[in-house]
């Protein structure tokens, strides 16, 4: 009957096992401790979180700086290419104007 609803013995067993593991973990976390032990755990956890956050922020700043540097380089390259193209266009335009004036004369 359980097979008809999509539950196999394997899935029921795995659910039971997973529930046991979660329950054991919660029991360890919620077990009564002295105030001193609790404060020590909280302090250690807070220090770990602070270190990780500082590390992540440092990595993020480095990545952002690197990305900005690459963007600036790319912008300068594109700007240089556009400037050269505009100058080449001006030269061609001036040559054509000169040819037109010579042909008119």
Phi and psi in degrees as a GROMACS rama.xvg file:
@    title "Ramachandran Plot"
@    xaxis  label "Phi"
@    yaxis  label "Psi"
@TYPE xy
-64.3872  -33.3162  UNK-2
-62.4605  -34.966  UNK-3
-66.542  -32.3982  UNK-4
-87.9069  -0.655546  UNK-5
97.8634  6.58406  UNK-6
-101.135  123.657  UNK-7
-104.612  166.881  UNK-8
-61.0304  -35.7031  UNK-9
-64.2863  -45.1672  UNK-10
-68.4004  -35.5245  UNK-11
-65.8748  -43.6124  UNK-12
-64.0001  -44.6589  UNK-13
-63.4485  -37.801  UNK-14
-64.2998  -42.7276  UNK-15
-62.6393  -44.0181  UNK-16
-64.9865  -44.717  UNK-17
-62.249  -41.3626  UNK-18
-61.9386  -39.2782  UNK-19
-64.4329  -41.3051  UNK-20
-65.6371  -45.321  UNK-21
-62.5389  -42.5722  UNK-22
-62.3314  -41.6497  UNK-23
-64.8926  -40.9593  UNK-24
-62.4025  -44.2406  UNK-25
-64.9904  -36.4187  UNK-26
-63.2087  -39.955  UNK-27
-66.7732  -40.1437  UNK-28
-69.4617  -41.336  UNK-29
-92.7365  0.67289  UNK-30
-61.9914  141.754  UNK-31
-63.8913  136.904  UNK-32
-133.728  165.764  UNK-33
-71.7229  161.869  UNK-34
-60.1235  -39.0251  UNK-35
-63.056  -44.93  UNK-36
-63.1516  -41.7816  UNK-37
-63.7746  -45.534  UNK-38
-63.1301  -38.5504  UNK-39
-63.4481  -44.9205  UNK-40
-61.8725  -44.0276  UNK-41
-62.6865  -43.314  UNK-42
-62.9431  -44.5801  UNK-43
-63.2388  -42.7391  UNK-44
-64.592  -42.4272  UNK-45
-63.2545  -40.6366  UNK-46
-64.4396  -41.9802  UNK-47
-61.3466  -44.8138  UNK-48
-63.1523  -41.5845  UNK-49
-62.7214  -44.4881  UNK-50
-62.8605  -45.215  UNK-51
-63.6984  -42.75  UNK-52
-63.2572  -42.6139  UNK-53
-61.9815  -42.712  UNK-54
-63.3525  -45.6056  UNK-55
-63.163  -40.3402  UNK-56
-64.9518  -42.7206  UNK-57
-61.7097  -45.9583  UNK-58
-61.137  -42.2244  UNK-59
-63.5948  -42.6864  UNK-60
-61.8038  -42.2913  UNK-61
-63.71  -42.8646  UNK-62
-65.629  -41.0215  UNK-63
-64.6073  -44.2796  UNK-64
-62.1703  -42.6928  UNK-65
-62.839  -43.9453  UNK-66
-63.9123  -41.5143  UNK-67
-64.3838  -40.8089  UNK-68
-62.1524  -43.5945  UNK-69
-63.9868  -40.148  UNK-70
-64.4558  -40.8808  UNK-71
-63.6103  -43.4836  UNK-72
-60.5225  -46.207  UNK-73
-62.2724  -42.7033  UNK-74
-60.4081  -44.7524  UNK-75
-63.8761  -40.9487  UNK-76
-61.7566  -46.1383  UNK-77
-65.7083  -40.0462  UNK-78
-62.8288  -43.2418  UNK-79
-63.0876  -43.9306  UNK-80
-63.1787  -41.5193  UNK-81
-66.0275  -42.0362  UNK-82
-60.9442  -44.2684  UNK-83
-63.2337  -40.549  UNK-84
-64.823  -41.7184  UNK-85
-64.3768  -43.7487  UNK-86
-61.9761  -43.1806  UNK-87
-63.1459  -40.3384  UNK-88
-62.4811  -41.4402  UNK-89
-62.5041  -43.3981  UNK-90
-61.2289  -45.6527  UNK-91
-63.1879  -42.3093  UNK-92
-61.3362  -45.6107  UNK-93
-64.8606  -38.3638  UNK-94
-63.6021  -42.403  UNK-95
-64.9589  -40.4604  UNK-96
-61.632  -42.3189  UNK-97
-62.6027  -42.7962  UNK-98
-62.5366  -43.7092  UNK-99
-61.5188  -42.4114  UNK-100
-66.1547  -38.2133  UNK-101
-67.8747  -38.3391  UNK-102
-69.5382  -32.8227  UNK-103
-72.0906  -28.9529  UNK-104
